[in-house]
Amino acid sequence: MNVTAFKIAQRFVGLKEVAGAMSEPLILAMLRLDAKWVENDETAWCSAFANFICHLLELPRSRSLAARSWLTVGQSIPLSDARVGFDVVILQRGTGKQPGADVLSAPGHVGFYAGQNASNVMLLAGNQGDAVSIAAFPKSRILGIRRLLA
């Protein structure tokens, strides 16, 4: 049996936030794994999703809701070596000029590597359109790629 973080994460595709005052209990549990203060699923949860998947598999994880915190987890690898399985991609988030990978406190996005084409990297991640999904992002937004080693 070949179990990877990506395969486990795929099982959650379609999980989404609940609109309004209610919260999706599983997303809330993911958020509260490392941030007991969270009150609802309106909190950015891409890092919480990655942390939850890694927690299930006893893999290294950031233990933070900050997406850029993943820049310190695992081993840095180039995009050319990225493989579907245990690799996470950390992206810049926001408009205008964004700080580089040396600024961990800036906005970001994190997800599991799901492939690439000439101009985009694909991520399987939480909080993409308020759901777990696979989405494409410009390669120019990549801050780092990390291989999670047990």
CNS distance restraints for C-alpha pairs under 8 A (distance, minus, plus):
assign (resid   3 and name CA) (resid   7 and name CA) 6.39 0.50 0.50
assign (resid   3 and name CA) (resid   8 and name CA) 7.29 0.50 0.50
assign (resid   4 and name CA) (resid   8 and name CA) 6.41 0.50 0.50
assign (resid   4 and name CA) (resid  85 and name CA) 5.14 0.50 0.50
assign (resid   4 and name CA) (resid  86 and name CA) 6.28 0.50 0.50
assign (resid   5 and name CA) (resid   9 and name CA) 6.03 0.50 0.50
assign (resid   5 and name CA) (resid  53 and name CA) 6.30 0.50 0.50
assign (resid   5 and name CA) (resid  54 and name CA) 6.73 0.50 0.50
assign (resid   5 and name CA) (resid  57 and name CA) 7.19 0.50 0.50
assign (resid   5 and name CA) (resid  85 and name CA) 5.81 0.50 0.50
assign (resid   5 and name CA) (resid  86 and name CA) 5.51 0.50 0.50
assign (resid   5 and name CA) (resid 112 and name CA) 7.90 0.50 0.50
assign (resid   6 and name CA) (resid  10 and name CA) 6.12 0.50 0.50
assign (resid   6 and name CA) (resid  84 and name CA) 6.65 0.50 0.50
assign (resid   6 and name CA) (resid  85 and name CA) 4.89 0.50 0.50
assign (resid   6 and name CA) (resid  86 and name CA) 6.50 0.50 0.50
assign (resid   6 and name CA) (resid 112 and name CA) 6.34 0.50 0.50
assign (resid   6 and name CA) (resid 113 and name CA) 7.86 0.50 0.50
assign (resid   6 and name CA) (resid 114 and name CA) 7.89 0.50 0.50
assign (resid   6 and name CA) (resid 124 and name CA) 7.64 0.50 0.50
assign (resid   7 and name CA) (resid  11 and name CA) 6.90 0.50 0.50
assign (resid   7 and name CA) (resid  85 and name CA) 7.17 0.50 0.50
assign (resid   8 and name CA) (resid  12 and name CA) 7.57 0.50 0.50
assign (resid   8 and name CA) (resid  53 and name CA) 6.89 0.50 0.50
assign (resid   9 and name CA) (resid  13 and name CA) 7.22 0.50 0.50
assign (resid   9 and name CA) (resid  53 and name CA) 6.36 0.50 0.50
assign (resid   9 and name CA) (resid 124 and name CA) 7.38 0.50 0.50
assign (resid   9 and name CA) (resid 125 and name CA) 7.87 0.50 0.50
assign (resid  10 and name CA) (resid 124 and name CA) 7.47 0.50 0.50
assign (resid  12 and name CA) (resid 132 and name CA) 6.34 0.50 0.50
assign (resid  13 and name CA) (resid 131 and name CA) 7.53 0.50 0.50
assign (resid  13 and name CA) (resid 132 and name CA) 4.78 0.50 0.50
assign (resid  13 and name CA) (resid 133 and name CA) 5.22 0.50 0.50
assign (resid  13 and name CA) (resid 134 and name CA) 7.90 0.50 0.50
assign (resid  14 and name CA) (resid 131 and name CA) 6.05 0.50 0.50
assign (resid  14 and name CA) (resid 132 and name CA) 5.46 0.50 0.50
assign (resid  14 and name CA) (resid 133 and name CA) 6.37 0.50 0.50
assign (resid  15 and name CA) (resid 131 and name CA) 5.49 0.50 0.50
assign (resid  15 and name CA) (resid 132 and name CA) 5.47 0.50 0.50
assign (resid  16 and name CA) (resid  24 and name CA) 7.20 0.50 0.50
assign (resid  16 and name CA) (resid  27 and name CA) 7.94 0.50 0.50
assign (resid  16 and name CA) (resid 127 and name CA) 7.87 0.50 0.50
assign (resid  16 and name CA) (resid 130 and name CA) 5.70 0.50 0.50
assign (resid  16 and name CA) (resid 131 and name CA) 3.96 0.50 0.50
assign (resid  16 and name CA) (resid 132 and name CA) 6.44 0.50 0.50
assign (resid  17 and name CA) (resid  23 and name CA) 6.47 0.50 0.50
assign (resid  17 and name CA) (resid  24 and name CA) 5.50 0.50 0.50
assign (resid  17 and name CA) (resid  27 and name CA) 7.31 0.50 0.50
assign (resid  17 and name CA) (resid  41 and name CA) 6.19 0.50 0.50
assign (resid  17 and name CA) (resid  42 and name CA) 7.66 0.50 0.50
assign (resid  17 and name CA) (resid 130 and name CA) 5.65 0.50 0.50
assign (resid  17 and name CA) (resid 131 and name CA) 6.31 0.50 0.50
assign (resid  18 and name CA) (resid  22 and name CA) 5.95 0.50 0.50
assign (resid  18 and name CA) (resid  23 and name CA) 5.20 0.50 0.50
assign (resid  18 and name CA) (resid  24 and name CA) 5.44 0.50 0.50
assign (resid  18 and name CA) (resid  41 and name CA) 7.61 0.50 0.50
assign (resid  19 and name CA) (resid  23 and name CA) 7.55 0.50 0.50
assign (resid  22 and name CA) (resid  40 and name CA) 7.61 0.50 0.50
assign (resid  23 and name CA) (resid  27 and name CA) 7.67 0.50 0.50
assign (resid  23 and name CA) (resid  28 and name CA) 6.83 0.50 0.50
assign (resid  23 and name CA) (resid  40 and name CA) 5.57 0.50 0.50
assign (resid  23 and name CA) (resid  41 and name CA) 5.28 0.50 0.50
assign (resid  23 and name CA) (resid  42 and name CA) 7.98 0.50 0.50
assign (resid  24 and name CA) (resid  28 and name CA) 6.24 0.50 0.50
assign (resid  24 and name CA) (resid  41 and name CA) 6.54 0.50 0.50
assign (resid  25 and name CA) (resid  29 and name CA) 6.13 0.50 0.50
assign (resid  26 and name CA) (resid  30 and name CA) 6.23 0.50 0.50
assign (resid  27 and name CA) (resid  31 and name CA) 6.24 0.50 0.50
assign (resid  27 and name CA) (resid  41 and name CA) 6.19 0.50 0.50
assign (resid  27 and name CA) (resid  45 and name CA) 7.64 0.50 0.50
assign (resid  27 and name CA) (resid  49 and name CA) 7.75 0.50 0.50
assign (resid  28 and name CA) (resid  32 and name CA) 6.11 0.50 0.50
assign (resid  28 and name CA) (resid  38 and name CA) 7.58 0.50 0.50
assign (resid  28 and name CA) (resid  39 and name CA) 7.68 0.50 0.50
assign (resid  28 and name CA) (resid  40 and name CA) 6.22 0.50 0.50
assign (resid  28 and name CA) (resid  41 and name CA) 5.64 0.50 0.50
assign (resid  29 and name CA) (resid  33 and name CA) 6.17 0.50 0.50
assign (resid  30 and name CA) (resid  34 and name CA) 7.90 0.50 0.50
assign (resid  30 and name CA) (resid  45 and name CA) 7.93 0.50 0.50
assign (resid  30 and name CA) (resid  48 and name CA) 5.48 0.50 0.50
assign (resid  30 and name CA) (resid  49 and name CA) 6.14 0.50 0.50
assign (resid  30 and name CA) (resid  51 and name CA) 7.76 0.50 0.50
assign (resid  30 and name CA) (resid  52 and name CA) 5.69 0.50 0.50
assign (resid  31 and name CA) (resid  35 and name CA) 6.01 0.50 0.50
assign (resid  31 and name CA) (resid  36 and name CA) 7.64 0.50 0.50
assign (resid  31 and name CA) (resid  38 and name CA) 6.66 0.50 0.50
assign (resid  31 and name CA) (resid  41 and name CA) 7.83 0.50 0.50
assign (resid  31 and name CA) (resid  45 and name CA) 6.45 0.50 0.50
assign (resid  31 and name CA) (resid  48 and name CA) 5.15 0.50 0.50
assign (resid  31 and name CA) (resid  49 and name CA) 7.66 0.50 0.50
assign (resid  31 and name CA) (resid  65 and name CA) 7.49 0.50 0.50
assign (resid  32 and name CA) (resid  36 and name CA) 4.56 0.50 0.50
assign (resid  32 and name CA) (resid  37 and name CA) 7.13 0.50 0.50
assign (resid  32 and name CA) (resid  38 and name CA) 6.19 0.50 0.50
assign (resid  33 and name CA) (resid  48 and name CA) 7.68 0.50 0.50
assign (resid  33 and name CA) (resid  52 and name CA) 7.36 0.50 0.50
assign (resid  34 and name CA) (resid  48 and name CA) 7.66 0.50 0.50
assign (resid  34 and name CA) (resid  63 and name CA) 5.60 0.50 0.50
assign (resid  34 and name CA) (resid  64 and name CA) 6.25 0.50 0.50
assign (resid  34 and name CA) (resid  65 and name CA) 7.43 0.50 0.50
assign (resid  35 and name CA) (resid  64 and name CA) 7.56 0.50 0.50
assign (resid  35 and name CA) (resid  65 and name CA) 7.42 0.50 0.50
assign (resid  38 and name CA) (resid  43 and name CA) 7.24 0.50 0.50
assign (resid  41 and name CA) (resid  45 and name CA) 7.60 0.50 0.50
assign (resid  44 and name CA) (resid  65 and name CA) 7.53 0.50 0.50
assign (resid  44 and name CA) (resid 127 and name CA) 6.69 0.50 0.50
assign (resid  45 and name CA) (resid  49 and name CA) 6.13 0.50 0.50
assign (resid  45 and name CA) (resid  65 and name CA) 6.76 0.50 0.50
assign (resid  45 and name CA) (resid 126 and name CA) 6.31 0.50 0.50
assign (resid  45 and name CA) (resid 127 and name CA) 5.67 0.50 0.50
assign (resid  46 and name CA) (resid  50 and name CA) 6.49 0.50 0.50
assign (resid  46 and name CA) (resid  65 and name CA) 7.69 0.50 0.50
assign (resid  46 and name CA) (resid  67 and name CA) 6.89 0.50 0.50
assign (resid  46 and name CA) (resid 109 and name CA) 6.50 0.50 0.50
assign (resid  46 and name CA) (resid 110 and name CA) 5.97 0.50 0.50
assign (resid  46 and name CA) (resid 111 and name CA) 6.86 0.50 0.50
assign (resid  46 and name CA) (resid 125 and name CA) 6.10 0.50 0.50
assign (resid  46 and name CA) (resid 126 and name CA) 4.47 0.50 0.50
assign (resid  46 and name CA) (resid 127 and name CA) 5.17 0.50 0.50
assign (resid  46 and name CA) (resid 128 and name CA) 7.74 0.50 0.50
assign (resid  47 and name CA) (resid  51 and name CA) 6.01 0.50 0.50
assign (resid  47 and name CA) (resid  64 and name CA) 6.96 0.50 0.50
assign (resid  47 and name CA) (resid  65 and name CA) 5.11 0.50 0.50
assign (resid  47 and name CA) (resid  66 and name CA) 6.23 0.50 0.50
assign (resid  47 and name CA) (resid  67 and name CA) 5.10 0.50 0.50
assign (resid  47 and name CA) (resid 109 and name CA) 7.47 0.50 0.50
assign (resid  47 and name CA) (resid 110 and name CA) 6.06 0.50 0.50
assign (resid  47 and name CA) (resid 111 and name CA) 7.64 0.50 0.50
assign (resid  47 and name CA) (resid 126 and name CA) 7.69 0.50 0.50
assign (resid  48 and name CA) (resid  52 and name CA) 6.00 0.50 0.50
assign (resid  48 and name CA) (resid  64 and name CA) 7.31 0.50 0.50
assign (resid  48 and name CA) (resid  65 and name CA) 5.62 0.50 0.50
assign (resid  48 and name CA) (resid 126 and name CA) 8.00 0.50 0.50
assign (resid  49 and name CA) (resid  53 and name CA) 6.33 0.50 0.50
assign (resid  49 and name CA) (resid 125 and name CA) 7.10 0.50 0.50
assign (resid  49 and name CA) (resid 126 and name CA) 5.56 0.50 0.50
assign (resid  50 and name CA) (resid  54 and name CA) 6.23 0.50 0.50
assign (resid  50 and name CA) (resid  61 and name CA) 7.82 0.50 0.50
assign (resid  50 and name CA) (resid 110 and name CA) 7.49 0.50 0.50
assign (resid  50 and name CA) (resid 111 and name CA) 6.55 0.50 0.50
assign (resid  50 and name CA) (resid 112 and name CA) 7.58 0.50 0.50
assign (resid  50 and name CA) (resid 125 and name CA) 7.30 0.50 0.50
assign (resid  50 and name CA) (resid 126 and name CA) 7.64 0.50 0.50
assign (resid  51 and name CA) (resid  55 and name CA) 5.90 0.50 0.50
assign (resid  51 and name CA) (resid  61 and name CA) 5.60 0.50 0.50
assign (resid  51 and name CA) (resid  62 and name CA) 6.66 0.50 0.50
assign (resid  51 and name CA) (resid  63 and name CA) 6.38 0.50 0.50
assign (resid  51 and name CA) (resid  64 and name CA) 7.85 0.50 0.50
assign (resid  52 and name CA) (resid  56 and name CA) 6.27 0.50 0.50
assign (resid  53 and name CA) (resid  57 and name CA) 6.58 0.50 0.50
assign (resid  54 and name CA) (resid  58 and name CA) 5.83 0.50 0.50
assign (resid  54 and name CA) (resid  59 and name CA) 4.81 0.50 0.50
assign (resid  54 and name CA) (resid  60 and name CA) 6.58 0.50 0.50
assign (resid  54 and name CA) (resid  61 and name CA) 6.06 0.50 0.50
assign (resid  55 and name CA) (resid  59 and name CA) 6.23 0.50 0.50
assign (resid  55 and name CA) (resid  60 and name CA) 7.85 0.50 0.50
assign (resid  55 and name CA) (resid  61 and name CA) 7.24 0.50 0.50
assign (resid  58 and name CA) (resid 150 and name CA) 7.23 0.50 0.50
assign (resid  59 and name CA) (resid 148 and name CA) 6.74 0.50 0.50
assign (resid  59 and name CA) (resid 149 and name CA) 6.71 0.50 0.50
assign (resid  59 and name CA) (resid 150 and name CA) 5.06 0.50 0.50
assign (resid  60 and name CA) (resid  73 and name CA) 6.64 0.50 0.50
assign (resid  60 and name CA) (resid  74 and name CA) 6.71 0.50 0.50
assign (resid  60 and name CA) (resid 148 and name CA) 6.27 0.50 0.50
assign (resid  60 and name CA) (resid 149 and name CA) 6.74 0.50 0.50
assign (resid  60 and name CA) (resid 150 and name CA) 6.27 0.50 0.50
assign (resid  61 and name CA) (resid  70 and name CA) 7.34 0.50 0.50
assign (resid  61 and name CA) (resid  73 and name CA) 6.21 0.50 0.50
assign (resid  62 and name CA) (resid  69 and name CA) 5.86 0.50 0.50
assign (resid  62 and name CA) (resid  70 and name CA) 5.56 0.50 0.50
assign (resid  62 and name CA) (resid  72 and name CA) 7.46 0.50 0.50
assign (resid  62 and name CA) (resid  73 and name CA) 6.14 0.50 0.50
assign (resid  64 and name CA) (resid  69 and name CA) 6.50 0.50 0.50
assign (resid  65 and name CA) (resid  69 and name CA) 7.84 0.50 0.50
assign (resid  66 and name CA) (resid  70 and name CA) 7.89 0.50 0.50
assign (resid  66 and name CA) (resid 104 and name CA) 7.93 0.50 0.50
assign (resid  66 and name CA) (resid 105 and name CA) 7.27 0.50 0.50
assign (resid  66 and name CA) (resid 107 and name CA) 7.58 0.50 0.50
assign (resid  66 and name CA) (resid 108 and name CA) 7.38 0.50 0.50
assign (resid  67 and name CA) (resid  90 and name CA) 6.89 0.50 0.50
assign (resid  67 and name CA) (resid 107 and name CA) 7.22 0.50 0.50
assign (resid  67 and name CA) (resid 108 and name CA) 5.14 0.50 0.50
assign (resid  67 and name CA) (resid 109 and name CA) 5.08 0.50 0.50
assign (resid  67 and name CA) (resid 110 and name CA) 5.30 0.50 0.50
assign (resid  68 and name CA) (resid  90 and name CA) 6.42 0.50 0.50
assign (resid  68 and name CA) (resid  91 and name CA) 7.80 0.50 0.50
assign (resid  68 and name CA) (resid 101 and name CA) 7.65 0.50 0.50
assign (resid  68 and name CA) (resid 104 and name CA) 5.10 0.50 0.50
assign (resid  68 and name CA) (resid 105 and name CA) 6.98 0.50 0.50
assign (resid  68 and name CA) (resid 106 and name CA) 7.27 0.50 0.50
assign (resid  68 and name CA) (resid 107 and name CA) 7.25 0.50 0.50
assign (resid  68 and name CA) (resid 108 and name CA) 5.63 0.50 0.50
assign (resid  68 and name CA) (resid 109 and name CA) 7.13 0.50 0.50
assign (resid  68 and name CA) (resid 110 and name CA) 7.41 0.50 0.50
assign (resid  69 and name CA) (resid  73 and name CA) 7.52 0.50 0.50
assign (resid  69 and name CA) (resid 104 and name CA) 6.03 0.50 0.50
assign (resid  69 and name CA) (resid 105 and name CA) 7.99 0.50 0.50
assign (resid  70 and name CA) (resid  88 and name CA) 7.99 0.50 0.50
assign (resid  70 and name CA) (resid  90 and name CA) 6.94 0.50 0.50
assign (resid  70 and name CA) (resid 110 and name CA) 7.47 0.50 0.50
assign (resid  70 and name CA) (resid 146 and name CA) 7.64 0.50 0.50
assign (resid  71 and name CA) (resid  90 and name CA) 6.95 0.50 0.50
assign (resid  71 and name CA) (resid 101 and name CA) 7.36 0.50 0.50
assign (resid  71 and name CA) (resid 104 and name CA) 7.69 0.50 0.50
assign (resid  71 and name CA) (resid 144 and name CA) 6.44 0.50 0.50
assign (resid  71 and name CA) (resid 145 and name CA) 7.65 0.50 0.50
assign (resid  71 and name CA) (resid 146 and name CA) 7.00 0.50 0.50
assign (resid  73 and name CA) (resid 146 and name CA) 6.80 0.50 0.50
assign (resid  73 and name CA) (resid 148 and name CA) 7.07 0.50 0.50
assign (resid  74 and name CA) (resid 146 and name CA) 5.59 0.50 0.50
assign (resid  74 and name CA) (resid 147 and name CA) 5.35 0.50 0.50
assign (resid  74 and name CA) (resid 148 and name CA) 4.57 0.50 0.50
assign (resid  74 and name CA) (resid 149 and name CA) 5.90 0.50 0.50
assign (resid  75 and name CA) (resid 146 and name CA) 5.18 0.50 0.50
assign (resid  75 and name CA) (resid 147 and name CA) 5.09 0.50 0.50
assign (resid  75 and name CA) (resid 148 and name CA) 6.63 0.50 0.50
assign (resid  75 and name CA) (resid 149 and name CA) 7.46 0.50 0.50
assign (resid  76 and name CA) (resid 144 and name CA) 7.02 0.50 0.50
assign (resid  76 and name CA) (resid 145 and name CA) 5.81 0.50 0.50
assign (resid  76 and name CA) (resid 146 and name CA) 4.57 0.50 0.50
assign (resid  76 and name CA) (resid 147 and name CA) 6.39 0.50 0.50
assign (resid  77 and name CA) (resid  81 and name CA) 6.39 0.50 0.50
assign (resid  77 and name CA) (resid  82 and name CA) 6.98 0.50 0.50
assign (resid  77 and name CA) (resid 144 and name CA) 7.77 0.50 0.50
assign (resid  77 and name CA) (resid 145 and name CA) 5.66 0.50 0.50
assign (resid  77 and name CA) (resid 146 and name CA) 5.83 0.50 0.50
assign (resid  77 and name CA) (resid 147 and name CA) 6.67 0.50 0.50
assign (resid  78 and name CA) (resid  82 and name CA) 6.71 0.50 0.50
assign (resid  78 and name CA) (resid 144 and name CA) 7.89 0.50 0.50
assign (resid  78 and name CA) (resid 145 and name CA) 6.60 0.50 0.50
assign (resid  79 and name CA) (resid 145 and name CA) 6.72 0.50 0.50
assign (resid  82 and name CA) (resid  87 and name CA) 6.43 0.50 0.50
assign (resid  82 and name CA) (resid 113 and name CA) 7.18 0.50 0.50
assign (resid  82 and name CA) (resid 145 and name CA) 7.42 0.50 0.50
assign (resid  82 and name CA) (resid 147 and name CA) 7.99 0.50 0.50
assign (resid  83 and name CA) (resid  87 and name CA) 6.38 0.50 0.50
assign (resid  83 and name CA) (resid 113 and name CA) 6.84 0.50 0.50
assign (resid  83 and name CA) (resid 114 and name CA) 7.79 0.50 0.50
assign (resid  83 and name CA) (resid 115 and name CA) 7.43 0.50 0.50
assign (resid  84 and name CA) (resid 112 and name CA) 7.58 0.50 0.50
assign (resid  84 and name CA) (resid 113 and name CA) 5.56 0.50 0.50
assign (resid  84 and name CA) (resid 114 and name CA) 5.48 0.50 0.50
assign (resid  84 and name CA) (resid 115 and name CA) 6.74 0.50 0.50
assign (resid  85 and name CA) (resid 112 and name CA) 7.72 0.50 0.50
assign (resid  85 and name CA) (resid 113 and name CA) 7.45 0.50 0.50
assign (resid  86 and name CA) (resid 112 and name CA) 7.23 0.50 0.50
assign (resid  86 and name CA) (resid 113 and name CA) 7.87 0.50 0.50
assign (resid  86 and name CA) (resid 147 and name CA) 5.89 0.50 0.50
assign (resid  86 and name CA) (resid 148 and name CA) 5.49 0.50 0.50
assign (resid  86 and name CA) (resid 149 and name CA) 7.75 0.50 0.50
assign (resid  87 and name CA) (resid 112 and name CA) 5.88 0.50 0.50
assign (resid  87 and name CA) (resid 113 and name CA) 5.61 0.50 0.50
assign (resid  87 and name CA) (resid 145 and name CA) 6.75 0.50 0.50
assign (resid  87 and name CA) (resid 146 and name CA) 5.57 0.50 0.50
assign (resid  87 and name CA) (resid 147 and name CA) 4.44 0.50 0.50
assign (resid  87 and name CA) (resid 148 and name CA) 6.08 0.50 0.50
assign (resid  88 and name CA) (resid 110 and name CA) 6.75 0.50 0.50
assign (resid  88 and name CA) (resid 111 and name CA) 5.47 0.50 0.50
assign (resid  88 and name CA) (resid 112 and name CA) 4.38 0.50 0.50
assign (resid  88 and name CA) (resid 113 and name CA) 5.43 0.50 0.50
assign (resid  88 and name CA) (resid 145 and name CA) 5.67 0.50 0.50
assign (resid  88 and name CA) (resid 146 and name CA) 5.34 0.50 0.50
assign (resid  88 and name CA) (resid 147 and name CA) 6.52 0.50 0.50
assign (resid  88 and name CA) (resid 148 and name CA) 7.57 0.50 0.50
assign (resid  89 and name CA) (resid 110 and name CA) 5.64 0.50 0.50
assign (resid  89 and name CA) (resid 111 and name CA) 5.62 0.50 0.50
assign (resid  89 and name CA) (resid 112 and name CA) 6.16 0.50 0.50
assign (resid  89 and name CA) (resid 113 and name CA) 5.96 0.50 0.50
assign (resid  89 and name CA) (resid 123 and name CA) 7.40 0.50 0.50
assign (resid  89 and name CA) (resid 142 and name CA) 7.01 0.50 0.50
assign (resid  89 and name CA) (resid 143 and name CA) 7.71 0.50 0.50
assign (resid  89 and name CA) (resid 144 and name CA) 5.99 0.50 0.50
assign (resid  89 and name CA) (resid 145 and name CA) 4.51 0.50 0.50
assign (resid  89 and name CA) (resid 146 and name CA) 6.54 0.50 0.50
assign (resid  90 and name CA) (resid 108 and name CA) 6.88 0.50 0.50
assign (resid  90 and name CA) (resid 109 and name CA) 5.76 0.50 0.50
assign (resid  90 and name CA) (resid 110 and name CA) 4.55 0.50 0.50
assign (resid  90 and name CA) (resid 111 and name CA) 6.89 0.50 0.50
assign (resid  90 and name CA) (resid 142 and name CA) 6.01 0.50 0.50
assign (resid  90 and name CA) (resid 143 and name CA) 5.49 0.50 0.50
assign (resid  90 and name CA) (resid 144 and name CA) 5.30 0.50 0.50
assign (resid  90 and name CA) (resid 145 and name CA) 6.21 0.50 0.50
assign (resid  91 and name CA) (resid 108 and name CA) 5.43 0.50 0.50
assign (resid  91 and name CA) (resid 109 and name CA) 5.06 0.50 0.50
assign (resid  91 and name CA) (resid 110 and name CA) 6.27 0.50 0.50
assign (resid  91 and name CA) (resid 141 and name CA) 5.21 0.50 0.50
assign (resid  91 and name CA) (resid 142 and name CA) 4.50 0.50 0.50
assign (resid  91 and name CA) (resid 143 and name CA) 5.17 0.50 0.50
assign (resid  91 and name CA) (resid 144 and name CA) 7.17 0.50 0.50
assign (resid  92 and name CA) (resid  98 and name CA) 6.79 0.50 0.50
assign (resid  92 and name CA) (resid  99 and name CA) 7.98 0.50 0.50
assign (resid  92 and name CA) (resid 100 and name CA) 7.98 0.50 0.50
assign (resid  92 and name CA) (resid 107 and name CA) 6.61 0.50 0.50
assign (resid  92 and name CA) (resid 108 and name CA) 4.63 0.50 0.50
assign (resid  92 and name CA) (resid 109 and name CA) 6.46 0.50 0.50
assign (resid  92 and name CA) (resid 141 and name CA) 5.18 0.50 0.50
assign (resid  92 and name CA) (resid 142 and name CA) 6.45 0.50 0.50
assign (resid  92 and name CA) (resid 143 and name CA) 6.34 0.50 0.50
assign (resid  93 and name CA) (resid  98 and name CA) 7.65 0.50 0.50
assign (resid  93 and name CA) (resid 107 and name CA) 5.39 0.50 0.50
assign (resid  93 and name CA) (resid 108 and name CA) 4.52 0.50 0.50
assign (resid  93 and name CA) (resid 109 and name CA) 6.22 0.50 0.50
assign (resid  93 and name CA) (resid 141 and name CA) 7.69 0.50 0.50
assign (resid  94 and name CA) (resid  98 and name CA) 7.21 0.50 0.50
assign (resid  94 and name CA) (resid 107 and name CA) 6.93 0.50 0.50
assign (resid  94 and name CA) (resid 108 and name CA) 7.78 0.50 0.50
assign (resid  99 and name CA) (resid 103 and name CA) 6.22 0.50 0.50
assign (resid  99 and name CA) (resid 106 and name CA) 7.06 0.50 0.50
assign (resid 100 and name CA) (resid 143 and name CA) 6.76 0.50 0.50
assign (resid 101 and name CA) (resid 143 and name CA) 5.30 0.50 0.50
assign (resid 101 and name CA) (resid 144 and name CA) 7.17 0.50 0.50
assign (resid 110 and name CA) (resid 123 and name CA) 7.99 0.50 0.50
assign (resid 110 and name CA) (resid 125 and name CA) 6.86 0.50 0.50
assign (resid 111 and name CA) (resid 123 and name CA) 5.29 0.50 0.50
assign (resid 111 and name CA) (resid 124 and name CA) 5.50 0.50 0.50
assign (resid 111 and name CA) (resid 125 and name CA) 4.33 0.50 0.50
assign (resid 111 and name CA) (resid 126 and name CA) 7.24 0.50 0.50
assign (resid 112 and name CA) (resid 123 and name CA) 5.38 0.50 0.50
assign (resid 112 and name CA) (resid 124 and name CA) 5.05 0.50 0.50
assign (resid 112 and name CA) (resid 125 and name CA) 6.16 0.50 0.50
assign (resid 113 and name CA) (resid 121 and name CA) 7.56 0.50 0.50
assign (resid 113 and name CA) (resid 122 and name CA) 6.25 0.50 0.50
assign (resid 113 and name CA) (resid 123 and name CA) 5.04 0.50 0.50
assign (resid 113 and name CA) (resid 124 and name CA) 6.52 0.50 0.50
assign (resid 114 and name CA) (resid 121 and name CA) 7.54 0.50 0.50
assign (resid 114 and name CA) (resid 122 and name CA) 4.98 0.50 0.50
assign (resid 114 and name CA) (resid 123 and name CA) 5.09 0.50 0.50
assign (resid 114 and name CA) (resid 124 and name CA) 5.94 0.50 0.50
assign (resid 114 and name CA) (resid 134 and name CA) 7.39 0.50 0.50
assign (resid 115 and name CA) (resid 121 and name CA) 6.05 0.50 0.50
assign (resid 115 and name CA) (resid 122 and name CA) 5.12 0.50 0.50
assign (resid 115 and name CA) (resid 123 and name CA) 7.40 0.50 0.50
assign (resid 116 and name CA) (resid 120 and name CA) 5.59 0.50 0.50
assign (resid 116 and name CA) (resid 121 and name CA) 4.25 0.50 0.50
assign (resid 116 and name CA) (resid 122 and name CA) 5.49 0.50 0.50
assign (resid 117 and name CA) (resid 121 and name CA) 6.58 0.50 0.50
assign (resid 119 and name CA) (resid 138 and name CA) 5.92 0.50 0.50
assign (resid 119 and name CA) (resid 139 and name CA) 5.92 0.50 0.50
assign (resid 120 and name CA) (resid 136 and name CA) 5.77 0.50 0.50
assign (resid 120 and name CA) (resid 137 and name CA) 5.17 0.50 0.50
assign (resid 120 and name CA) (resid 138 and name CA) 4.42 0.50 0.50
assign (resid 120 and name CA) (resid 139 and name CA) 5.02 0.50 0.50
assign (resid 121 and name CA) (resid 136 and name CA) 5.61 0.50 0.50
assign (resid 121 and name CA) (resid 137 and name CA) 5.41 0.50 0.50
assign (resid 121 and name CA) (resid 138 and name CA) 6.31 0.50 0.50
assign (resid 121 and name CA) (resid 139 and name CA) 5.68 0.50 0.50
assign (resid 122 and name CA) (resid 134 and name CA) 6.51 0.50 0.50
assign (resid 122 and name CA) (resid 135 and name CA) 5.49 0.50 0.50
assign (resid 122 and name CA) (resid 136 and name CA) 4.43 0.50 0.50
assign (resid 122 and name CA) (resid 137 and name CA) 6.33 0.50 0.50
assign (resid 123 and name CA) (resid 133 and name CA) 7.94 0.50 0.50
assign (resid 123 and name CA) (resid 134 and name CA) 5.34 0.50 0.50
assign (resid 123 and name CA) (resid 135 and name CA) 5.50 0.50 0.50
assign (resid 123 and name CA) (resid 136 and name CA) 6.45 0.50 0.50
assign (resid 123 and name CA) (resid 137 and name CA) 7.70 0.50 0.50
assign (resid 124 and name CA) (resid 132 and name CA) 7.08 0.50 0.50
assign (resid 124 and name CA) (resid 133 and name CA) 5.59 0.50 0.50
assign (resid 124 and name CA) (resid 134 and name CA) 4.31 0.50 0.50
assign (resid 124 and name CA) (resid 135 and name CA) 6.74 0.50 0.50
assign (resid 125 and name CA) (resid 132 and name CA) 5.46 0.50 0.50
assign (resid 125 and name CA) (resid 133 and name CA) 5.87 0.50 0.50
assign (resid 125 and name CA) (resid 134 and name CA) 6.51 0.50 0.50
assign (resid 126 and name CA) (resid 130 and name CA) 7.35 0.50 0.50
assign (resid 126 and name CA) (resid 131 and name CA) 5.67 0.50 0.50
assign (resid 126 and name CA) (resid 132 and name CA) 4.15 0.50 0.50
assign (resid 126 and name CA) (resid 133 and name CA) 6.64 0.50 0.50
assign (resid 127 and name CA) (resid 131 and name CA) 4.95 0.50 0.50
assign (resid 127 and name CA) (resid 132 and name CA) 6.06 0.50 0.50
assign (resid 128 and name CA) (resid 132 and name CA) 6.17 0.50 0.50
assign (resid 128 and name CA) (resid 133 and name CA) 6.22 0.50 0.50
assign (resid 128 and name CA) (resid 134 and name CA) 7.90 0.50 0.50
assign (resid 128 and name CA) (resid 135 and name CA) 7.30 0.50 0.50
assign (resid 137 and name CA) (resid 141 and name CA) 7.29 0.50 0.50
assign (resid 138 and name CA) (resid 142 and name CA) 7.74 0.50 0.50
